[in-house]
Amino acid sequence: MSEAIKATIRLKKQEAIELKDKAYALTRKAIMNGKHIVYTESDLVHFAIEKTLKNIDLNDLGELVIKQEPKKNT
C-alpha cells in the first residue's frame, strides 16, 4: 500500500470564501488582542483535520457524521 497521498483537495467556492473570511476574522481578533499572529486558510484546515478527523464516523444510513464527545460532568 505505497500509493501516493494526494497533497491537494478542491474546495467548493463557498467553502473557500468561508475559510478565507474565518482566517481574516481570527487574524483580526488576534491582532486586536495584542497578538501578532496571522492565520492562513491552511492553518485552519490543518487544525480542523487534526482536531476532528478522529470523530468522523457513519450513521445507520451510511452518511458521514461527526461523533459528539460525551460532556464532562463538573
Buried (B, 14 or more C-beta within 10 A) or exposed (E): EEEEEEEEEEBEEEEEEBBBEEBEEBBEEBEEEEEEEEBEBEBBBEEEEEEEEEEEEEEEEEEEEEEEEEEEEE
